[in-house]
Every structure is written in structure tokens, then in C-alpha cells.
Amino acid sequence: MNKLTLFFAAILSFSTVFSQQDSVLFAGEHHFKNIIQLTNGGDNAEAYWSYDSKRITFQRTNPKEGINCDQIFMGLVPTNNNTPFTYKSISGGKGRTTCSYFLPDGKHIIYASTIGGGVDCPPAVDRAKYGNKYIWPLYNSYDIYMADTSGKVIKQLTNAKGYDAEATLSYDGKKMIYCSDKEGDLELYVMDLATGKEKRITHTLGYDGGAWFSPDGKKIVWRASRPSTPEEIEEYKSLLAEGMVAPTKMEVWIANADGSDAKQITHLGQANWAPNFTPDGKHIIFCSNHEYKRGFPFNMYLMDLEGNNIEKISRDKGFDAFPMFSFDGKKIIFASNRNNGGTRDTNLFVADWVE
């Protein structure tokens, strides 16, 4: 689902409209050059590169176009502003879909879908019931599928009852890491795609999700909540029993690829999420609202593997998140509220990466 892409919208709904001039590039964003806005309108997020660094898959919602819940699309990334970004549907408009990722062959993708529960969009959460807190539904019809780039489903990769989503692949394409609540908590699992054999690699109460492998396949990084007080634990377990989670307090964790030697590397407070590795494997890029007591904006940051030397790399006054470097390390793609004409649209932007 559009997991945390709606997180910022829930927070911004309590705020005033920002008095910031629209722009695709802000002062201080010296790592970005030749920035291109790919989409215009709707909620567009979780854009991830193909291994040849030429295409992306992403999820999109836009009721004005009849896209009432997240659907997966694929497109060729233009190299200049004179070439329009065109894209096509992969998920076919059925169910709710999320978390797409290319296989190394460039001919297949994986993504999660609720199609097993029906072709309609599953119902949204009535947040008024929970004091208007940001609550994210864990649809138990979510499973992970492999499809070719024409949209034909080739294989269903997960079939356990419950939420299975948030999948990414190791750089060699042999292993998939994903989040599931099939054993009663939101944990990470690693699956061998060739055999289907898998192993649970997290075992601590709290939400573990959004994991990525390092380029050499030896490490993983992910976001995690760790409820600690009796009140936090009760709220977490109560929501989980209803098939929901409130992912507003998260930190970034790193471990060996088998889950061993796990350690928390941010201690910033609030929501620190969407982490993944830089192509050289020496740094982690992530999204956070830790600088802002009201919970917004969200910006993107770089840090080393110990969580030190944090550098702010984006400056939008609304929402910058879901960054991913192209596999050749030359470009970065991310989702942002920038240049949206004062709306709450979230669009995709690609830029040359400047060290």
C-alpha cells in the first residue's frame, strides 16, 4: 500500500498551507543537478530503478484518472526535460498494489497486491475511530507476486494468511527480503527465489519493514519501531490484532544479511524510515522528520553505516522521501511535494547525483 506516502498527508492535514515558492530545486541541495520532474498530479511514490538504470517501476494513485488506490506502473526515464515521461500499467488496475522492484533480467518485477481478496480497492481506515492518528491498514490479502513487464503474473511468491509486502531484492536477484505478520508480529523474512525456502531474520516486538540489501549482499538496513512502555506495547498489540499499525515512531537499523549483529543506528526520535544503501555500500540514505516537532517537513539525509556524520540533502518544506540511487550511481530518484502548485500532490523527480 502507499504505506508512508500517506503519512505526510495525514500530518499536513493539521497544518496550514506552506508559503514556499514552488521549485524543483532548493538552495542547499548541492547533490542534485539537472533535476527532472517525471509526474504531474496524484500521489506517486516508491519509484525504483531497473538494474540497467534506464527504467523505473512505481506506484500511483489519482482518483481524477480513475486510479482510486495504488497501482503499479513502469516507464523509461527521460534524459532531459524535453522528453515526456510515459508509463504503462503493470498491475492492471485490480486490487491495491505496492512495493514493486525489478529483477536483474529487466523482464520481470515483483510487487505486492491484494488481488487475492478481490478486484476492488480494500476499504480505507476510519481514522476518526482512532482519534485521527495516522493508522496504516495491514490488509491480510496482500501477497507478493512476480510478473513480466507486460503485466502477466508469472508466479505467486507468498501465500500465507496475513500481510506480505515491502519486498526488495539482493543485487544478484537471488534473494528477496520482505515484511510479514504471518507469525503474529511484523517481521522480516528472506526468501531464496529459486527454491522458495525462507528464513525469519527479526524476532523483536515491533514493526520491522522496508528492508534493503547492501550492494555486496552482506548487510541489510531497515526501519523498525520498538514499543517499550506498557502503554506503547498495549497500543501496538491492540492495533496489530485489528490488522493495523501506527508507524510514526521508527528508527533505522542495520544487521548482517541473516539478521545477526542487529543494531539501531539512528536515535533521532519521530519517524526515520525509507533507508537504503548508496551504490558504494559505504553510506545510507534515509527520510526523517526528526528536525521538526510538529512532524513535518520530511527530508532526506545521508549517514555512514554507524549512523554518524548525518548530512541533510533535501530542503522541500513538505515531503521528500523514497530515495533510490540508480545502480550505476549516477542518478537519484525520489518522491516530493515540491513544485505541486500548492496542492498535496506527490510527484517523482530524478536528478544527476553530485558527490
N, C-alpha and C positions, 0 to 999 in steps of 0.2 A: 504494500500500500504506500501512499505518499507519506509514510511514517512521519518524519520530522519536517517535511516540506510544509506541512500544515501547522507545525509547532509555532513558527514565527507569526502566522496569520492569526492564530488564537491569541498570542500576546499583543500583536499590533491592534487587535480589535478593541483594546482597552486604552489605546494611545491616541494622540492627536496626529493629524497628517504632518509629515515632516516638511519643513520649509527648506528643502535642499534642491538646488537646481539639478535637473536631470543630466546625467552624463554617463558615458560608457567607461570613463577612466577618471579617477580622482587623484588629487595630489597625494603623494606618498606611496603610490602603487608602482614603484620603480621596477618591480619584477615583471610587469606586464608591458608588452609592446605589440603594436598592430592588432589591437583588440577588435573582434568582430562579434556583433550581436546576431545570433543564429535564429532565434524565435521571436515572435511578436504577439503576445497575448496568451492568456491562460496560465496554468501552472505547469511549468516544465522543469524537470529535475532529474537527478541521478543519471546523468549522461556519462557513459563510459566508453573508452576507446577500443577499437579493434586493434589487434596486435600489429598490423601494418601502419597504424597511426593515421589512417585515412577516413575511417567511418566511426560513427557513434551509434549506440542504442540509448534510448532514454524513455522516460515515462511522461505522459502528458494528460492533463485534464483541461477541458474547455467546454463548459455547457453551451456556449454560444455556437459551437460547432457540433453539438450533439454528443460530445465526449463527456459523459457525466461522472465517470470515475476513471482512475488511472489506466491508461493503455500504453502498450509498448510500441515504439516507433524506431525506425532506423534510417540514417541518412548519411550522405557523403559530405564531409566538412569542406566548405569552400576555402580557398586560399586568399581571397580578397573580398572587399565589401561590394564589389560589382557583380559578384556571382551569388544568386539567391540560394539559400539553404532549402533544399527539397527533401522530403522524407516520406516514408510509407509505413503503413501499419504492419506490425508483425503479429500482434495478439488478436487481431480480427474483431475487436470491439465487444468481446464477450467476457463477462465477469469483471473483476478488478485484478489488475496485474501490477507487478512491481519488480525492481531489482534485477534488471537484465544485464547480461555480461557475455561478451564474445568468447568463443573457443578459439584456440590458436589457428585453426584452419580457415577462419574467416567465413566459413559456410554455415556455421551453426551458432546459436545463442542459447543461454539458459535464462529462465525468468520464473517468477512465482505467479500463480494465478488461482483465483477462487472458482474457476470453471467447474471443478468437481462438485460445487454446491449449487450450480445453476448459472444461466447465461446473464442474469440481471446483476446490476451492481448491488453488493450487500448493503444493508442499512447503515447509515452513519450513527455515531454515538450521540445520544441526547446529553450534551454536556451540562445542561441546566440541572440534571439529576445529580451531578457531582459538584455543584457549586461553581459551575463554569470553569473548572480546572481543565487543563489540556489533558484529555484522555484519548489514548490510541487503542482501537479495537484490534484484537488478535484473532482475526477470522479463522475459525478452525477448518475452513475449506481450502485454505492456502496450501498448495503443494508446488514443488519445483519441477519444471518441465524443460526438455530440450527440444528446440525447434530449428528448422532450417531458415534461411534468410528470406524465403518466400512466405513464411508463416506456418508451414506444415509442422505439426507436433510430431517429433520422431520418437520421443521416449518420455515417460513419466519417471522422474528420478526419486521422488519421495512419495510415500503413500500412507504414512502414519496418521492416525486421527489427531488433529490439532494443527497448530500453526507451524508451517515450514516455509521460511523465506529468507531474504537477506543473503543470498548466495553470491560468492565471488570464487574465482579460480586461482590456483597457483600458476606461475608464469609458464610452466611447461604444459598446463592444461590437464594434468593428470588427477589433481585433487580439487575437490570443492569443499569450501567451508561455509556453513550456514547456521542459522538460528532456528531452534525448535523448542516447543514446550511439551513435547510428547512424553517426557518423564516427570512432568509436574512443575518444572521451572523453566525459565527462558535460558537455555544453554547453547553452547557452540558444539557443533559436530563437524568432523572431517570425513568426507566420503571419497573413496577411490572410484573414479568414474568408470573404469574398465570393469571392475568386479562388483560394484555396489556395496562393498564392505565399508563399514564406517565405525568411527570411534568418537565417543563423547569426550571433550577435552576441557570443559569447565565444570566445576562442581560446587560453586559457592552461591548462596541465595542472592538473587538479584537478576536484573536483566543483563545478559551478555549477548551482544549482537553487533552487526555491521563490521564484520572482521575482514581483514585483508592479509594475504601472504606478502612477505618481503620478496624482492626480485630473485634472491638465491633460494627461496623456499624454506629457509631455516627458521624464520621468525613469523609471528603473526602480531597484528595490532588490532584492537577493537575498542568499543565503548562499553561501559558497564556501570550499572547502578549497584550500590551496596547499602541497602537499608540496614540501619544499625540499632536505632532506638526501638523499644517495644511498639511505639506508635507507628513508626515507619514500616516496620516488619508487618504489623497488622494491616496497614493500608495496602502494602504491596501484595500480600497474600489474598486479601479480600478482593482486590481488583482482578488479580490473576484468576481467581475462582470464577469470576464473571467473564473471563476472556478478554481482559483489558490490562493496560499498563499506563502509568503516568511517567513518561521518560523525561522529566525536567531536571533531574539531578544525576549527572553522569560524569565519569572521568575516563581518561584514556589509559588503557592497559597494554602491556607488551609481554610476550612469552615466546618460548620455543614453539615450533610448529606442532608439537604433540601436546601442547598445553603446559608443559613443565616450566619451572622457574618463572611463573607469572608474577608480574609486579605492576603496581599502579605508578604511572609516570607523570600524571598531572594531579595537582591538588589545588585546583583553581576555584572550585565551587561552581554552582549553577550547572549549565549544560555544556559539556565538552564532548564532541562527537564527530562523526564522519572522518575518522582518521585513516590515512593510508600512507604508504612509503613513497619517498622520492625515488626516481629510477636508479639512482646510485646506491640505494639502500641505506644511506647514512643519516637521513632525516625523515621526519614525519610531518605531514601537513594535516591540519585538523580545523574544525569550526568551533567557535565558542562565543558565548555572551558574557563571559566572566568579568568583563570590564564595566558592565552596566547593571546596576542594582535593579532596574525595572524589567530586566530580562531581554532587552534589545538595545542596540542592533546585535546581529550576529556577524562576525567577521572571520576571516581565515588567518591562520597562524602557522609558522614553521617552528620546529624544535628538533633537538638532537634526540637520539634514542634513549637518553636518560631523562628526557623531559626538561632539559636545560636550554639556555640560550634561545628563549622564545622570541620570535620576530613576527610582528603584525604585518601581513602582506596585502590586506584589502581594507577599503575605507568607506564602503557604502553605509548609509545611515539606516538601512533597513535590514537586508538579509543577503549575505554571501555565504554559500555553502556548497557541499558535494564536489569538492575539487578532485580532479584526477589528472595526472600528467600523462601525456602520450608516452607510449613505450620507448620511443626514441629520445624522450626527454626534451624535445624541442618546444612543445606546446602544453598549455594547461587549459582545461575546460572546467567551468563551474556554473552554478545557478545563482541568480541575483535578482533583487528588486530594482536595480539601477535602470535608469532610462525607461521607466514604465509609464510616464505621463501622469504620475500622481495616483495611479491605480494600485491594486495589490497584486498585479501580475508578476509572476516569477519567470524569467527568461534565461536562456542559455547563452553563455559568452565563451569565446575561445580567444586565446592570446598567445603570442610568442613568449616563451619564458626567458627572462634575462637573469643571469646569476648575479 
